[in-house]
Amino acid sequence: MSINHIVTPLDSAILDSKEHYIFYHKMVDFAFKELIVAVQQQKVCNEIEVQLFKQYCDLLLYSIEAMRVKYMYDDEDNMKVDLTYSGFPNYLEFRYLFNDLELRDGYLGKLTPINTLKEEFLDTLMRKKEHVKKSRLFQAASIVYYTSVKKEYIFNRFVQGKIVTAPENSAGDLLVSWSFYDVSHNRPFICFMYFNYDGNQINDYKDEIYEVLKTVADRDMNLDTMAYTIDRKLPKVSPKLIKRIDLGPIHNVFAKDENDITHAILQAISKKEIPLESYAISLRLDEVSSSSEFKDGGFFSKQILQKWNDVFKKKYVFAPHRIIQLLYNKTPEIMDTLEKAPIQISELKIDLKK
């Protein structure tokens, strides 16, 4: 199927050709790199948060590139992009990557040896003057996939960051970050927690912190509920500020949902008013801070807990200039709810004739 078949909102979200994989990967790779720069320039996050934000985005991009290599010449399976309010690969695709790499040695043992494939390719191309069969190309792609992709760099359902010293004048003395892929939304979220620690060495307590975060802060929920639960389950930790970034959706030709921004872009693409590779990214930043403390519990089991302020929500849209103009025309009411005017990022240009 040609890339030019992706022209209307009704198209399938299954990537079923080499052109689809290349197109999708170029779009997501370009969009994420633009987003990282814009988040830093617009000071959506502070300096250390931007560094961590970039690390989590790099894991996502690495995983999507691994998917591209995995499926490039696979006739049996196709990569699936989530249709609604996402634009990201379906969560199961990340699980498939992780499971594949757990069984790496077994798969490699079943594949044709590299030298044999090289000789066969040379013979086919140079002596027979024929195209290499797609099944053999899949063998080659599989070898590249299983020998080059590292399991530790795959974006898993929960990704734990390290505890570091918070910058000067932060809400707390320490900072911990984590990221998760919410299965119900099929979107990644990135979290930061500034906190104080009532103990001597934070390393003595880090395993407890990591376990609680993985257990109670690994999905989209009310942020004040998450904050209260973390506070309750970690008596030696006093959370002071929690931020959560909802990364997406990515509004592009692969999406299909009732989101007004997505609908405006898809409608304009179908009318040939904007290029097929047009895109925009929504980003929501929720944060909740502690206003004071109170003691809870009986005489022998008193615990100091935080009183939390209302959750503060900020919405952003990142898009090329042409798309920003479109959105002002088609969705002015959404533009009025943003934290600031839509943030301009570069336009993506893909030569569809190649």
Rosetta silent file (secondary structure, phi, psi, omega in degrees, C-alpha in Angstrom):
SEQUENCE: MSINHIVTPLDSAILDSKEHYIFYHKMVDFAFKELIVAVQQQKVCNEIEVQLFKQYCDLLLYSIEAMRVKYMYDDEDNMKVDLTYSGFPNYLEFRYLFNDLELRDGYLGKLTPINTLKEEFLDTLMRKKEHVKKSRLFQAASIVYYTSVKKEYIFNRFVQGKIVTAPENSAGDLLVSWSFYDVSHNRPFICFMYFNYDGNQINDYKDEIYEVLKTVADRDMNLDTMAYTIDRKLPKVSPKLIKRIDLGPIHNVFAKDENDITHAILQAISKKEIPLESYAISLRLDEVSSSSEFKDGGFFSKQILQKWNDVFKKKYVFAPHRIIQLLYNKTPEIMDTLEKAPIQISELKIDLKK
SCORE:     score description
SCORE:     0.000 S_00000001
   1 L     0.000  132.045 -178.990    0.000    0.000    0.000 S_00000001
   2 L   -74.551  153.606  176.606    1.367    3.415   -0.969 S_00000001
   3 H   -61.608  -26.098 -178.635    1.864    6.178    1.561 S_00000001
   4 H   -71.366   -7.031  176.024   -0.560    8.230   -0.550 S_00000001
   5 H   -77.345  -14.069  179.486   -3.383    5.971    0.560 S_00000001
   6 L   -86.658   85.659 -173.339   -3.282    7.656    3.993 S_00000001
   7 L  -128.630  -12.364 -176.263   -5.542   10.550    3.069 S_00000001
   8 L  -133.178  163.038  178.476   -8.703   10.560    5.159 S_00000001
   9 L   -63.393  -12.338 -175.129   -9.789   10.296    8.803 S_00000001
  10 L   -92.302    2.057 -177.393  -11.299    6.894    8.059 S_00000001
  11 L   -69.595  156.234  178.111   -8.030    5.115    7.325 S_00000001
  12 L   -69.123  150.775  178.015   -6.831    2.188    9.371 S_00000001
  13 L   -93.246    8.783  177.354   -4.302    2.786   12.109 S_00000001
  14 E   -86.180  126.803  176.460   -2.391   -0.363   11.178 S_00000001
  15 E   -85.394  111.570 -171.668    0.960    0.358    9.595 S_00000001
  16 L  -124.413   25.789  174.177    1.148   -2.254    6.869 S_00000001
  17 L  -154.380  161.257  178.120    3.906   -1.149    4.517 S_00000001
  18 H   -57.416  -40.073 -179.070    7.514   -0.027    4.544 S_00000001
  19 H   -63.069  -38.227  179.044    6.358    3.457    3.510 S_00000001
  20 H   -63.192  -45.534 -178.249    4.000    3.660    6.484 S_00000001
  21 H   -62.548  -44.914 -179.480    6.733    2.761    8.942 S_00000001
  22 H   -63.393  -46.011 -178.743    9.172    5.285    7.490 S_00000001
  23 H   -61.256  -49.861 -177.321    6.513    8.014    7.367 S_00000001
  24 H   -63.082  -45.313 -178.272    5.284    7.411   10.910 S_00000001
  25 H   -63.505  -42.639  178.401    8.764    7.187   12.398 S_00000001
  26 H   -59.880  -42.325 -178.822    9.919   10.383   10.670 S_00000001
  27 H   -64.018  -51.219 -176.353    6.854   12.211   11.950 S_00000001
  28 H   -66.679  -42.761  179.700    7.137   11.077   15.581 S_00000001
  29 H   -60.289  -47.495 -179.482   10.922   11.496   15.688 S_00000001
  30 H   -64.031  -46.179 -176.804   10.708   15.017   14.259 S_00000001
  31 H   -62.334  -42.652 -179.043    7.768   16.023   16.462 S_00000001
  32 H   -66.338  -41.632  179.629    9.420   14.845   19.682 S_00000001
  33 H   -65.326  -38.742  175.722   12.695   16.630   18.970 S_00000001
  34 H   -64.559  -40.256 -178.332   10.801   19.825   18.219 S_00000001
  35 H   -64.084  -44.099 -178.957    8.785   19.381   21.411 S_00000001
  36 H   -59.342  -45.981  179.492   11.869   18.953   23.612 S_00000001
  37 H   -62.894  -44.538 -177.523   13.428   22.163   22.293 S_00000001
  38 H   -66.263  -39.306  178.243   10.163   24.099   22.645 S_00000001
  39 H   -60.362  -39.330  178.717    9.542   22.885   26.211 S_00000001
  40 H   -71.354  -47.208 -177.038   12.987   24.170   27.151 S_00000001
  41 H   -64.770  -37.610 -177.434   12.730   27.483   25.286 S_00000001
  42 L   -86.971    0.373  178.310    9.263   28.257   26.614 S_00000001
  43 L    55.924   38.251  173.159   10.285   27.278   30.165 S_00000001
  44 L   -64.361  -34.631  174.989    7.376   24.873   30.502 S_00000001
  45 L  -126.294  158.452  175.815    9.754   22.930   32.763 S_00000001
  46 L   -78.367  179.399 -170.584   12.847   24.055   34.652 S_00000001
  47 H   -60.253  -46.781 -177.387   16.350   23.035   33.583 S_00000001
  48 H   -71.341  -34.787  177.430   16.630   19.744   35.473 S_00000001
  49 H   -66.097  -37.380  177.398   13.070   18.728   34.537 S_00000001
  50 H   -62.660  -41.975  178.465   13.864   19.359   30.867 S_00000001
  51 H   -60.009  -44.381  179.583   16.889   17.053   31.115 S_00000001
  52 H   -69.280  -41.113  176.640   14.756   14.299   32.611 S_00000001
  53 H   -55.044  -45.260  179.774   11.932   14.988   30.139 S_00000001
  54 H   -63.256  -40.025 -179.618   14.406   14.501   27.279 S_00000001
  55 H   -61.997  -43.574  179.700   15.647   11.196   28.725 S_00000001
  56 H   -68.223  -38.459  177.026   12.129    9.747   28.862 S_00000001
  57 H   -64.779  -37.290  177.832   11.369   11.016   25.345 S_00000001
  58 H   -62.011  -38.495  176.785   14.606    9.405   24.115 S_00000001
  59 H   -63.120  -41.607  178.252   13.412    6.057   25.497 S_00000001
  60 H   -62.495  -46.063 -179.096   10.129    6.461   23.627 S_00000001
  61 H   -65.397  -38.631  177.794   11.901    7.315   20.364 S_00000001
  62 H   -61.648  -42.478 -178.820   14.324    4.424   20.786 S_00000001
  63 H   -66.620  -40.418 -179.666   11.397    2.038   21.267 S_00000001
  64 H   -68.492  -36.142  175.487    9.516    3.354   18.229 S_00000001
  65 H   -65.043  -39.579  177.048   12.640    3.003   16.081 S_00000001
  66 H   -61.562  -38.387  177.017   12.984   -0.588   17.331 S_00000001
  67 H   -63.687  -41.189  179.534    9.378   -1.202   16.248 S_00000001
  68 H   -59.152  -46.246  179.702   10.146    0.192   12.794 S_00000001
  69 H   -65.465  -42.215 -177.619   13.063   -2.224   12.364 S_00000001
  70 H   -59.552  -44.888 -171.755   11.070   -5.127   13.778 S_00000001
  71 H   -95.680   -4.510 -170.791    8.105   -4.740   11.419 S_00000001
  72 L   -49.415  -46.850 -176.735    9.829   -3.366    8.324 S_00000001
  73 L  -121.396   24.001 -177.992    9.672   -6.583    6.296 S_00000001
  74 L   -86.795  116.927 -179.653    7.308   -8.645    8.422 S_00000001
  75 L   -83.482  -15.807 -173.035    4.474  -10.074    6.302 S_00000001
  76 L   -93.796  -37.156 -176.573    2.660  -11.666    9.213 S_00000001
  77 L  -121.564  153.435  177.511    2.334   -8.864   11.783 S_00000001
  78 L  -130.621  143.222  177.933    1.763   -5.129   11.552 S_00000001
  79 E   -72.342  142.154 -177.165    2.476   -2.397   14.031 S_00000001
  80 E  -115.429  130.220  175.310   -0.615   -0.711   15.463 S_00000001
  81 E  -102.496  133.817 -177.491   -0.950    2.979   16.312 S_00000001
  82 L   -66.087  133.269 -174.098   -3.650    3.875   18.801 S_00000001
  83 L   -75.347  -39.544 -165.955   -6.533    5.622   17.073 S_00000001
  84 L  -111.847  128.928  173.813   -8.060    7.732   19.803 S_00000001
  85 L    50.519   38.793 -177.510   -6.595   10.552   21.878 S_00000001
  86 L  -145.730  -81.511 -172.790   -3.079    9.194   21.466 S_00000001
  87 L    86.075   -2.171  177.305   -1.183    8.967   18.172 S_00000001
  88 L   -96.258  162.053  173.278    1.330    6.714   19.929 S_00000001
  89 E   -57.870  147.409  175.171    1.888    3.007   19.307 S_00000001
  90 L   -56.840  141.959 -176.985   -0.529    0.762   21.157 S_00000001
  91 H   -52.026  -36.464 -178.003    0.851   -0.147   24.596 S_00000001
  92 H   -59.976  -27.350  178.771    1.042   -3.816   23.629 S_00000001
  93 H   -61.871  -36.786  177.192    3.696   -2.936   21.032 S_00000001
  94 H   -68.219  -38.258  178.008    6.045   -1.962   23.858 S_00000001
  95 H   -65.611  -39.973  178.786    5.274   -5.212   25.650 S_00000001
  96 H   -61.017  -41.724  177.853    6.001   -7.193   22.480 S_00000001
  97 H   -59.165  -50.008 -176.857    9.413   -5.507   22.218 S_00000001
  98 H   -62.000  -43.073 -179.953   10.241   -6.283   25.808 S_00000001
  99 H   -65.713  -40.164  177.430    9.080   -9.903   25.501 S_00000001
 100 H   -56.041  -47.381 -173.758   11.030  -10.377   22.256 S_00000001
 101 H   -74.351  -20.277  172.597   14.255   -9.229   23.841 S_00000001
 102 H   -66.201  -30.287 -177.082   13.718  -11.492   26.838 S_00000001
 103 L  -108.458   24.938 -174.975   13.911  -14.390   24.351 S_00000001
 104 H   -49.963  -51.377 -174.753   16.660  -12.845   22.184 S_00000001
 105 H   -61.323  -40.012  179.735   19.025  -15.840   22.201 S_00000001
 106 H   -64.487  -41.209  179.566   16.315  -18.284   21.206 S_00000001
 107 H   -66.858  -43.847 -178.066   15.205  -16.141   18.256 S_00000001
 108 H   -61.798  -34.365 -179.792   18.761  -15.553   17.022 S_00000001
 109 H   -66.470  -22.089 -178.948   19.402  -19.285   17.026 S_00000001
 110 H   -91.169  -10.801 -176.039   16.544  -19.806   14.555 S_00000001
 111 L   -88.816  155.109  177.691   17.693  -17.150   12.073 S_00000001
 112 L   -63.685  135.749  178.857   19.990  -17.683    9.100 S_00000001
 113 L   -56.087  148.117 -175.759   23.635  -16.861    9.974 S_00000001
 114 H   -58.286  -46.986 -177.575   24.759  -13.365    8.906 S_00000001
 115 H   -61.883  -37.916  178.203   27.536  -14.560    6.567 S_00000001
 116 H   -63.039  -43.984  179.032   25.157  -16.927    4.785 S_00000001
 117 H   -63.359  -41.513 -179.663   22.683  -14.091    4.220 S_00000001
 118 H   -59.962  -47.319 -179.914   25.421  -11.779    2.935 S_00000001
 119 H   -62.734  -40.565  179.644   26.592  -14.332    0.375 S_00000001
 120 H   -64.613  -43.251  179.731   23.023  -15.013   -0.701 S_00000001
 121 H   -62.945  -45.258  179.608   22.257  -11.299   -1.118 S_00000001
 122 H   -62.132  -41.924  179.738   25.413  -10.711   -3.180 S_00000001
 123 H   -63.787  -42.509 -179.437   24.648  -13.690   -5.383 S_00000001
 124 H   -66.515  -43.955 -175.545   21.057  -12.532   -5.936 S_00000001
 125 H   -79.546  -42.529 -172.648   21.951   -8.922   -6.668 S_00000001
 126 H   -88.931  -44.259 -176.201   25.249   -9.269   -8.529 S_00000001
 127 H   -88.976  -49.303 -177.861   25.047  -12.589  -10.353 S_00000001
 128 L   -82.078  -18.397 -178.947   21.319  -13.206  -10.818 S_00000001
 129 L    57.938   40.928 -179.053   20.480   -9.472  -11.132 S_00000001
 130 L  -119.932  163.479  175.083   17.292  -10.058   -9.162 S_00000001
 131 L   -77.523  145.464  176.084   15.616   -8.360   -6.211 S_00000001
 132 L   -70.769  135.224 -179.570   16.145   -9.958   -2.811 S_00000001
 133 L   -61.596  144.940 -177.788   12.988  -11.711   -1.619 S_00000001
 134 H   -61.028  -34.258 -179.795   11.034   -9.875    1.053 S_00000001
 135 H   -63.613  -34.942  179.165   11.194  -12.896    3.360 S_00000001
 136 H   -75.319  -33.259  175.366   14.996  -12.756    3.267 S_00000001
 137 H   -64.830  -36.047  177.044   14.946   -9.012    3.931 S_00000001
 138 H   -65.245  -37.751  175.752   12.829   -9.749    6.981 S_00000001
 139 H   -59.020  -44.742 -179.716   15.478  -12.224    8.118 S_00000001
 140 H   -65.120  -43.752  178.934   18.112   -9.490    7.784 S_00000001
 141 H   -62.924  -37.525  179.161   15.935   -6.935    9.604 S_00000001
 142 H   -64.695  -39.252  177.764   15.308   -9.452   12.381 S_00000001
 143 H   -63.254  -44.760  177.699   19.045   -9.990   12.838 S_00000001
 144 H   -60.146  -43.674 -178.331   19.566   -6.229   13.103 S_00000001
 145 H   -61.051  -52.026 -174.623   16.668   -6.015   15.546 S_00000001
 146 H   -75.557  -22.275 -179.304   17.769   -8.792   17.868 S_00000001
 147 H   -93.988  -21.241 -174.305   21.477   -7.900   17.819 S_00000001
 148 H  -108.712  -28.666 -176.633   21.238   -4.118   18.137 S_00000001
 149 L   -78.462  131.924 -179.208   18.177   -3.313   20.261 S_00000001
 150 L  -101.810  127.614 -177.134   18.863   -3.122   24.006 S_00000001
 151 H   -60.391  -34.956 -176.100   16.132   -4.243   26.381 S_00000001
 152 H   -69.151  -13.429  179.786   17.159   -1.703   29.033 S_00000001
 153 H  -100.608    2.346  178.816   16.342    1.173   26.651 S_00000001
 154 L   -79.395  134.866  179.155   12.795    0.027   25.867 S_00000001
 155 L   -72.534  110.438 -178.816   10.067    2.228   27.346 S_00000001
 156 L   -90.854  178.089 -178.163    8.277   -0.081   29.752 S_00000001
 157 L   -62.101  -30.973  176.991    4.884    0.465   31.387 S_00000001
 158 E  -135.556  128.450 -179.673    6.686    2.058   34.350 S_00000001
 159 E  -123.762  118.919 -176.000   10.105    3.712   34.157 S_00000001
 160 E   -95.409  128.633  173.296   11.758    4.771   37.403 S_00000001
 161 E   -93.118  166.273 -178.387   14.146    7.715   37.557 S_00000001
 162 E   -81.836  160.115  173.159   16.802    8.233   40.236 S_00000001
 163 E   -84.785  127.723 -178.889   16.515   10.426   43.318 S_00000001
 164 E  -129.734  165.032  175.031   18.641   13.557   42.907 S_00000001
 165 E   -71.707  130.817 -178.796   19.304   16.748   44.844 S_00000001
 166 L   -73.529  151.777  176.875   16.743   19.362   43.868 S_00000001
 167 L   -59.757  160.284  179.113   17.914   22.720   42.474 S_00000001
 168 L   -59.121  144.353  179.249   18.324   25.626   44.869 S_00000001
 169 L    66.721   21.972  175.409   15.087   27.312   45.983 S_00000001
 170 L   -80.148  169.850 -179.059   12.985   24.284   45.007 S_00000001
 171 L   -66.827  -28.295  179.526    9.895   23.235   46.945 S_00000001
 172 L  -136.001  171.314 -178.914   11.815   20.308   48.466 S_00000001
 173 L   -77.585  -28.187 -174.052   15.390   19.194   49.084 S_00000001
 174 E  -124.833  159.177 -179.818   15.174   16.147   46.809 S_00000001
 175 E  -136.135  132.329  173.332   13.660   15.330   43.427 S_00000001
 176 E  -128.350  142.718  178.700   12.528   12.012   42.005 S_00000001
 177 E  -123.836  157.168  173.128   11.051   11.450   38.555 S_00000001
 178 E  -157.627  163.859  179.540    9.216    8.576   36.935 S_00000001
 179 E  -139.299  150.419  177.364    7.246    7.883   33.800 S_00000001
 180 E  -145.244  155.367  176.991    4.453    5.497   32.927 S_00000001
 181 E  -105.678  105.583 -177.139    2.469    4.448   29.885 S_00000001
 182 E   -72.248  119.601 -173.453   -1.177    4.638   30.822 S_00000001
 183 L   -67.351  -34.325 -177.596   -2.851    1.609   29.250 S_00000001
 184 L   -71.358  -31.327 -179.764   -6.334    3.161   29.167 S_00000001
 185 L   -99.025  -19.163 -172.364   -5.144    6.247   27.260 S_00000001
 186 L    54.429   46.892  176.999   -2.196    4.692   25.386 S_00000001
 187 E  -138.763  149.783  176.307   -0.171    7.783   26.194 S_00000001
 188 E   -85.453  146.383  174.818    3.016    8.372   28.209 S_00000001
 189 E  -124.803  144.449  179.118    3.035   10.496   31.358 S_00000001
 190 E  -124.052  130.785 -174.723    6.112   11.992   33.039 S_00000001
 191 E  -123.448  148.393  175.020    6.105   12.878   36.747 S_00000001
 192 E  -131.911  136.368  176.114    8.326   14.886   39.089 S_00000001
 193 E  -130.458  121.815  173.556    8.112   14.953   42.888 S_00000001
 194 E   -95.315  132.482 -174.749    9.978   17.414   45.100 S_00000001
 195 E  -152.875  163.941  171.306   10.159   16.210   48.682 S_00000001
 196 E  -109.119  154.114 -177.183   11.949   16.327   52.020 S_00000001
 197 E  -123.349  128.567 -179.795   13.264   13.234   53.772 S_00000001
 198 L   -96.091   75.157 -178.487   13.136   12.625   57.515 S_00000001
 199 L  -172.359 -175.946 -177.582   16.185   10.393   57.837 S_00000001
 200 L   -88.855  -59.708 -177.088   19.944   10.226   57.484 S_00000001
 201 L  -116.823  120.518 -178.929   20.696    8.626   54.106 S_00000001
 202 H   -63.145  -28.787  179.145   18.101    8.710   51.343 S_00000001
 203 H   -61.965  -25.640  178.675   19.716    5.599   49.799 S_00000001
 204 H   -71.297  -17.293 -173.600   18.560    3.639   52.852 S_00000001
 205 L  -120.231   -1.152 -172.298   14.947    4.434   51.963 S_00000001
 206 H   -64.553  -35.100 -179.613   15.007    4.661   48.158 S_00000001
 207 H   -62.864  -38.672  177.346   13.721    1.117   47.581 S_00000001
 208 H   -64.403  -41.244  179.416   10.613    1.891   49.644 S_00000001
 209 H   -62.858  -48.191 -178.732   10.072    5.088   47.656 S_00000001
 210 H   -61.420  -39.004 -178.414   10.479    3.324   44.314 S_00000001
 211 H   -66.874  -42.229  179.502    8.114    0.539   45.323 S_00000001
 212 H   -65.354  -43.911  179.651    5.367    2.944   46.418 S_00000001
 213 H   -60.622  -43.276 -179.509    5.667    5.020   43.234 S_00000001
 214 H   -66.122  -29.582 -175.964    5.466    1.887   41.082 S_00000001
 215 H   -84.847  -41.847 -170.810    2.437    0.651   43.031 S_00000001
 216 H  -114.664   -8.245 -175.720    0.294    3.772   43.435 S_00000001
 217 L  -125.002   38.053 -174.463    1.580    6.318   40.877 S_00000001
 218 L  -112.184   19.725 -179.225    1.681    4.256   37.680 S_00000001
 219 L  -155.555  164.460  177.981   -1.568    5.397   36.039 S_00000001
 220 L   -73.075  126.132  178.022   -3.606    8.505   35.307 S_00000001
 221 L  -154.093  173.933  174.524   -5.640    9.529   38.362 S_00000001
 222 L   -57.725  129.791 -172.495   -6.556   12.674   40.254 S_00000001
 223 H   -66.621  -34.732  178.588   -3.215   14.243   41.122 S_00000001
 224 H   -68.500  -31.377  174.800   -4.211   15.160   44.672 S_00000001
 225 H   -65.992  -44.118  177.008   -5.264   11.547   45.239 S_00000001
 226 H   -60.046  -45.120 -178.294   -1.872   10.371   44.005 S_00000001
 227 H   -61.957  -45.812 -179.441   -0.114   12.914   46.242 S_00000001
 228 H   -62.788  -42.037 -178.153   -2.098   11.916   49.341 S_00000001
 229 H   -65.777  -44.075  177.176   -1.503    8.195   48.750 S_00000001
 230 H   -59.431  -46.361 -179.046    2.254    8.647   48.300 S_00000001
 231 H   -59.927  -44.281 -177.721    2.367   10.792   51.452 S_00000001
 232 H   -66.303  -38.837 -173.804    0.376    8.253   53.462 S_00000001
 233 H   -85.164   -8.937 -179.493    2.452    5.246   52.381 S_00000001
 234 L  -125.086   85.489 -175.269    5.868    6.860   52.954 S_00000001
 235 L   -59.321  -28.828 -177.619    6.066    8.091   56.585 S_00000001
 236 L   -88.893   -1.502 -178.189    9.652    9.350   56.180 S_00000001
 237 E  -111.798  135.008  174.736    8.876   11.351   53.049 S_00000001
 238 E  -116.235   93.616  178.892    7.191   14.759   52.953 S_00000001
 239 E   -64.716  136.635 -179.123    6.103   15.459   49.360 S_00000001
 240 E  -115.166  -31.262 -179.931    6.011   19.207   48.691 S_00000001
 241 E  -153.186  129.339  176.483    5.291   19.502   44.977 S_00000001
 242 E  -124.351  129.275  176.417    4.206   16.943   42.371 S_00000001
 243 E  -117.977  142.932  178.105    4.077   17.698   38.643 S_00000001
 244 E  -136.720  125.447  178.546    2.659   15.405   35.978 S_00000001
 245 E  -102.291  123.326  173.338    2.992   15.892   32.239 S_00000001
 246 E   -93.815  109.382 -171.139    0.396   14.265   29.998 S_00000001
 247 E   -93.447   93.985  179.554    2.325   13.838   26.754 S_00000001
 248 E   128.506  179.754    7.206   -0.154   13.927   23.911 S_00000001
 249 E   -75.017  163.073  167.832   -2.192   13.305   21.988 S_00000001
 250 E   -91.797  114.351 -178.249   -0.174   13.688   18.815 S_00000001
 251 E   -87.892  112.088 -178.493   -2.693   15.042   16.325 S_00000001
 252 L  -157.831 -175.256 -174.126   -1.823   13.689   12.874 S_00000001
 253 L   -64.503  -20.262 -179.036   -3.097   11.633    9.959 S_00000001
 254 L   -83.829   -8.877 -177.562   -2.815    8.390   11.948 S_00000001
 255 L   -89.843  159.250  175.094   -5.276    9.570   14.629 S_00000001
 256 L  -157.574   97.317 -179.144   -9.055    9.210   14.576 S_00000001
 257 L  -152.994 -175.721 -177.755  -11.013   10.570   17.506 S_00000001
 258 L   -91.351    4.026  177.942  -13.510   13.226   18.571 S_00000001
 259 L   -61.228  131.671 -174.640  -10.808   15.644   19.693 S_00000001
 260 H   -64.428  -36.224  179.223  -11.505   18.999   18.044 S_00000001
 261 H   -67.465  -45.773  177.165   -7.856   19.647   17.196 S_00000001
 262 H   -58.321  -46.665 -177.453   -7.476   16.210   15.624 S_00000001
 263 H   -61.142  -42.283 -179.633  -10.718   16.651   13.708 S_00000001
 264 H   -62.453  -41.854 -179.620   -9.648   20.066   12.368 S_00000001
 265 H   -69.270  -44.875 -179.194   -6.327   18.693   11.118 S_00000001
 266 H   -64.444  -39.282  178.979   -7.816   15.551    9.576 S_00000001
 267 H   -63.897  -42.558  179.580  -10.546   17.529    7.859 S_00000001
 268 H   -67.943  -35.766  176.298   -8.001   19.949    6.387 S_00000001
 269 H   -64.653  -45.452 -177.563   -5.800   17.040    5.233 S_00000001
 270 H   -64.113  -27.575  178.071   -8.742   15.316    3.551 S_00000001
 271 L   -90.512    4.133  179.827   -9.553   18.575    1.700 S_00000001
 272 L    64.140   24.986  179.166   -5.896   18.922    0.637 S_00000001
 273 L   -82.435  -26.539  176.930   -5.681   22.261    2.463 S_00000001
 274 L  -134.198  158.812 -177.085   -2.611   21.176    4.430 S_00000001
 275 L   -66.152  160.347  179.551    0.041   18.512    3.729 S_00000001
 276 L   -60.279  -31.608 -175.382   -0.350   14.878    4.754 S_00000001
 277 L   -87.637   11.266  179.735    2.510   15.213    7.245 S_00000001
 278 L   -64.003  147.914 -176.797    0.843   18.058    9.197 S_00000001
 279 L  -157.389  164.552  170.222    0.770   17.595   12.957 S_00000001
 280 E  -150.869  158.132  179.302    0.245   19.215   16.346 S_00000001
 281 E  -128.246  129.000  171.618    0.975   18.053   19.890 S_00000001
 282 E   -94.018  146.546  177.703   -1.127   18.668   22.972 S_00000001
 283 E  -144.878  132.315  177.728    0.536   18.709   26.370 S_00000001
 284 E  -120.274  132.448  178.617   -1.042   19.088   29.796 S_00000001
 285 E  -117.562  112.915  175.841    0.896   19.913   32.933 S_00000001
 286 E  -104.601  141.188  175.339   -0.861   19.307   36.256 S_00000001
 287 E  -145.028  148.179  178.390    0.758   20.224   39.558 S_00000001
 288 E  -137.338  137.494 -177.557   -0.225   20.146   43.192 S_00000001
 289 E  -124.132  157.380  178.950    1.671   21.652   46.112 S_00000001
 290 E   -85.871  134.793  179.064    1.572   21.296   49.861 S_00000001
 291 E   -97.494  -31.732 -179.172    0.258   24.300   51.811 S_00000001
 292 E  -166.268 -175.036 -179.871    0.899   23.030   55.348 S_00000001
 293 E  -125.739  158.552  174.266    1.146   19.895   57.486 S_00000001
 294 E  -147.486  157.790  179.738   -1.076   18.172   60.034 S_00000001
 295 E   -95.864  138.008 -177.308   -0.772   15.208   62.390 S_00000001
 296 E  -133.435  145.818  176.881   -2.961   12.183   61.804 S_00000001
 297 L   108.452  178.661 -179.414   -3.505    8.963   63.734 S_00000001
 298 L   -80.354 -176.743 -176.805   -3.570    7.792   67.344 S_00000001
 299 L   -60.177  -38.969 -176.351   -1.122    8.518   70.143 S_00000001
 300 L   -94.023   -5.485 -176.619    1.173    5.632   69.213 S_00000001
 301 L  -136.631   43.651 -179.338    0.830    5.882   65.443 S_00000001
 302 L   -74.871  141.193  177.972    0.890    9.571   64.651 S_00000001
 303 E  -135.544  136.874  176.997    2.012   10.563   61.154 S_00000001
 304 E   -86.038  121.328 -179.152    2.672   14.013   59.747 S_00000001
 305 E  -119.018  164.986 -178.247    0.787   14.458   56.476 S_00000001
 306 E   -93.518  145.333  166.849    0.511   17.263   53.951 S_00000001
 307 E   -95.604  125.726 -172.557   -2.451   19.530   53.294 S_00000001
 308 E  -101.820  139.830  173.931   -2.707   19.871   49.545 S_00000001
 309 L   -73.826  174.137  174.601   -3.754   22.899   47.533 S_00000001
 310 L   -64.925  149.408  178.653   -6.088   22.611   44.568 S_00000001
 311 L   -70.385  130.707  179.784   -4.580   20.981   41.489 S_00000001
 312 E  -100.298  124.705 -174.661   -3.288   23.596   39.044 S_00000001
 313 E  -116.940  132.741  178.229   -3.755   22.606   35.387 S_00000001
 314 E  -126.586  134.099  178.507   -2.007   24.077   32.373 S_00000001
 315 E  -115.616  138.680  179.169   -2.701   23.150   28.753 S_00000001
 316 E  -131.172  151.562  170.771   -0.333   23.727   25.839 S_00000001
 317 E  -129.830  131.498  177.963   -0.476   23.139   22.093 S_00000001
 318 E  -114.661  127.975 -176.917    2.647   22.900   19.936 S_00000001
 319 E  -161.802  156.345  172.887    2.243   23.204   16.172 S_00000001
 320 L   -64.767  160.887 -174.816    3.775   24.692   12.998 S_00000001
 321 H   -54.597  -44.489 -177.558    2.643   28.205   12.038 S_00000001
 322 H   -62.292  -38.292  179.648    0.253   27.014    9.340 S_00000001
 323 H   -72.774  -35.354  177.016   -1.498   24.644   11.743 S_00000001
 324 H   -60.774  -43.664  177.073   -1.730   27.348   14.414 S_00000001
 325 H   -60.424  -42.338  178.437   -3.581   29.543   11.926 S_00000001
 326 H   -60.613  -44.363 -177.004   -5.888   26.637   11.111 S_00000001
 327 H   -68.366  -35.444  176.001   -6.641   26.002   14.772 S_00000001
 328 H   -64.355  -33.807  179.224   -7.427   29.655   15.450 S_00000001
 329 H   -76.536  -40.201 -172.229   -9.926   29.504   12.593 S_00000001
 330 H   -94.912  -31.348 -174.743  -11.435   26.114   13.444 S_00000001
 331 L  -134.087   54.735 -176.508  -11.087   25.812   17.244 S_00000001
 332 H   -61.700  -30.799 -178.823  -10.860   29.334   18.729 S_00000001
 333 H   -66.630  -32.133  177.056  -12.573   28.239   21.947 S_00000001
 334 H   -72.347  -38.926 -179.903   -9.769   25.729   22.652 S_00000001
 335 H   -60.228  -31.519 -178.793   -7.092   28.336   21.981 S_00000001
 336 L   -73.236  -17.777 -178.351   -8.645   30.512   24.703 S_00000001
 337 L   -92.471   -3.567 -176.209   -8.190   27.783   27.332 S_00000001
 338 L   -75.999  153.817  177.480   -4.427   27.386   26.801 S_00000001
 339 L   -61.883  -38.459  174.428   -1.838   28.540   29.323 S_00000001
 340 L  -147.244  168.883 -179.673   -0.271   30.604   26.560 S_00000001
 341 L   -54.491  150.947  179.724   -0.788   31.077   22.841 S_00000001
 342 L   -48.137  136.532 -175.110    0.004   27.969   20.755 S_00000001
 343 E   -90.725  123.205 -174.863    3.757   27.442   20.702 S_00000001
 344 E   -78.056  131.882  172.360    5.247   27.410   17.222 S_00000001
 345 L  -127.321  171.901 -171.713    7.465   24.510   16.185 S_00000001
 346 L   -72.489  153.235  176.226    8.908   23.646   12.796 S_00000001
 347 L   -80.480  139.779  177.709    6.930   22.264    9.903 S_00000001
 348 L   -92.578  133.643  176.857    7.696   18.700    8.834 S_00000001
 349 L  -124.701  120.435  178.593    8.325   18.061    5.144 S_00000001
 350 L  -122.091  127.394  176.909    8.381   14.511    3.773 S_00000001
 351 L   -77.923  102.827 -175.505    8.854   13.778    0.079 S_00000001
 352 L   -74.148   -9.687 -177.858    6.047   11.300   -0.543 S_00000001
 353 L   -85.465  -14.655 -178.491    7.304   10.502   -4.038 S_00000001
 354 L   -74.804    0.000    0.000   10.468    8.824   -2.801 S_00000001
